[in-house]
Amino acid sequence: MEKKNNAFNEFIKPILVLVAICFVVTFALSFIYGVTSPIIEKNSAEAAAETRSVLLESSEGKFDVYDGDLYTDAENKITVTECYVAQNGSGMVVTSKSNSYGGDLIAMIGIDKDGAITAVQVTEASDTPGVGSKAQLPDHLDQYKGLSELTNVQVKKDTSVNAVTGASVSSGAVHRCVYGALEQYKMMGGIK
């Protein structure tokens, strides 16, 4: 009898305790996720709205979601995920994603009513800090301001902008995002 009790204490009891701990932790995490998820989504939506207002200042911060077709280029791995058109007709802000060194790079691009880029901001990237992240700095992104066309989908073949030395993959991802935004503008036939 003592041998059975010893086996229970040595093997079965620790397993039961671990299973109970796993259930309690899982329940706690799911509860916390349920409470924080709506808050995170609300904060993300507010941050995106604020970024749109900065990228297209003439919009007065009022946008409508474009619900038509969004540009996709599977060969060059470009996907436009969102498009917002300013209610006053001053332009649009496009969210585009492309693959980069550390995974997907997501950028928001402001385009005025005439099809010229007003600003570019990288909103999500996992590229190497200090190397790939140089392509996300204003020095690099500002060269897109005022452009209404890119000569090539590949940054190294485009004569209108320069890639960041040592960060060609990240520069290429930013470039493809901007390219996709301009293609979205063209696909929509401009701002109406």
Number of C-alpha atoms within 10 A of each C-alpha: 6 7 8 9 10 11 12 13 12 11 10 12 12 12 13 11 11 11 12 12 12 12 12 11 12 12 12 12 12 11 11 11 13 11 11 12 11 11 12 12 11 12 12 12 12 12 13 15 16 12 20 28 19 18 24 23 17 16 21 14 17 14 20 12 13 16 9 8 12 20 22 17 13 9 6 14 16 22 22 24 15 19 25 19 24 25 15 13 14 18 27 30 30 28 25 30 29 25 21 22 18 13 14 17 23 24 25 28 29 31 30 26 17 12 20 18 27 23 25 29 22 21 16 14 22 15 21 13 8 9 14 23 17 20 26 23 12 13 10 17 20 16 15 21 15 14 16 16 16 19 12 14 18 16 23 14 12 14 10 13 19 17 20 20 12 12 18 19 20 30 28 23 30 31 27 29 30 33 22 28 32 25 19 22 25 14 12 15 10 16 17 9
